[in-house]
Amino acid sequence: MLCGTRINPESCHMATKKSGPTLAALNAQIAALQAQADALRKKEVAEVVAKIKDAIAHYGLTAADLGLASVARKHAKAAAASGGKPVSKRRKKGGPKPSARAVKFKDDRGNTWGGMGKRPVWFKAALAAGKTPEDLLAKG
């Protein structure tokens, strides 16, 4: 059937008519379904964790039995070193940073920088105080 013919003059307007849900309606349905899925997953995870805890208690399993001994040892050593206080994974401020690469710049206070990434505060302060990058190059 051709558009605008006497046989079917309405056929030209078929593509512009709305049929089915709109994009906004579909997005709303997706959001609602995602919320339901998230809630269901949270509930299922809680049930699984409870079952695992029951099984661990029932069988007297340890972290070593579950293959988690190295992780448990690390946490135990860190807790013992800190006097039983919770151990933060964050590095304390001050002092030199541990470096994964060779030290390229160093100051008199022991601060170091490998030369990659953003310039550290101590490096910028030294430059502002009149030092040059060459003055801060690590010797040796």
C-alpha positions in Angstrom: 0.0 0.0 0.0 1.4 3.3 -1.1 1.4 6.5 1.0 -1.3 8.9 -0.1 -3.1 6.6 -2.4 -6.9 6.2 -2.5 -6.5 2.6 -1.2 -5.0 3.6 2.2 -4.5 7.4 2.7 -3.9 6.9 6.5 -0.7 4.8 5.9 1.5 7.9 5.8 0.7 8.7 9.4 1.4 5.3 10.9 5.0 6.0 11.7 4.1 9.1 13.8 1.4 7.5 15.9 2.5 6.5 19.4 2.1 2.8 20.2 3.2 1.2 23.4 4.9 2.7 26.4 7.1 5.8 26.3 10.8 5.9 27.1 10.1 7.7 30.4 7.7 5.0 31.3 10.1 2.2 30.5 12.9 4.0 32.5 10.5 4.2 35.5 9.8 0.5 35.2 13.5 -0.3 35.0 14.2 1.8 38.1 11.4 0.1 40.0 12.6 -3.4 38.9 16.2 -2.5 39.8 15.0 -1.4 43.3 13.1 -4.7 43.7 16.2 -6.7 42.6 18.5 -4.8 45.0 16.1 -5.4 47.9 15.8 -9.1 47.0 19.6 -9.5 46.7 20.1 -7.8 50.1 17.6 -10.1 51.7 19.2 -13.2 50.0 22.7 -12.2 51.0 21.6 -11.7 54.6 20.1 -15.2 54.6 23.2 -16.8 53.1 25.5 -15.0 55.5 23.3 -16.2 58.4 23.5 -19.8 57.1 27.3 -19.6 56.7 27.7 -18.2 60.2 25.5 -21.1 61.6 27.6 -23.6 59.7 30.9 -22.1 60.9 29.6 -22.2 64.5 28.2 -25.7 64.2 31.4 -27.2 62.8 33.8 -24.9 64.7 35.5 -23.8 61.6 38.4 -21.3 61.7 39.7 -18.8 59.1 42.5 -21.3 58.3 39.8 -24.0 57.6 38.2 -21.6 55.1 41.5 -20.7 53.5 41.5 -17.2 55.0 44.4 -17.8 57.5 46.8 -15.4 55.8 44.3 -12.6 56.0 43.4 -13.4 59.6 47.1 -13.5 60.5 47.7 -10.1 59.0 44.8 -8.6 60.9 45.9 -10.3 64.1 49.5 -9.1 63.8 48.3 -5.6 63.1 45.9 -5.6 66.0 48.7 -6.9 68.3 51.1 -4.3 67.1 48.5 -1.5 67.8 47.7 -2.8 71.3 44.4 -4.4 70.2 43.1 -1.1 68.7 41.3 -1.3 65.4 43.9 -1.0 62.6 43.3 1.6 59.9 44.5 0.8 56.4 45.3 4.4 55.8 48.9 5.6 56.2 49.5 8.1 59.0 50.4 11.5 57.8 54.0 12.8 58.2 57.2 11.1 57.4 58.3 9.7 54.1 55.8 7.9 51.9 56.5 4.3 51.0 57.4 4.3 47.4 56.8 1.6 44.8 59.3 3.1 42.4 62.8 4.5 42.7 63.1 7.8 44.6 63.9 10.6 42.2 63.5 13.7 44.5 64.3 14.0 48.2 64.4 16.8 50.7 66.3 17.4 54.0 63.4 16.2 56.1 63.3 12.7 54.4 60.3 13.3 52.2 60.7 11.5 48.8 58.9 11.5 45.5 59.4 9.2 42.5 58.6 12.0 40.0 55.3 10.6 38.8 51.9 12.0 39.3 51.0 15.3 41.1 53.8 17.2 42.8 53.7 16.6 46.5 53.1 19.6 48.9 56.7 19.4 50.2 58.1 19.6 46.7 56.0 22.6 45.8 56.9 24.3 49.0 60.6 23.8 48.4 60.3 25.2 44.9 58.4 28.2 46.3 61.2 28.7 48.8 63.7 29.1 46.0 65.0 25.5 45.4 65.2 24.1 42.0 64.2 20.5 41.0 67.9 19.8 40.4 68.6 20.8 44.1 66.0 18.2 45.2 67.3 15.3 43.1 68.1 12.3 45.2 71.9 11.6 45.3 73.2 8.1 44.8 
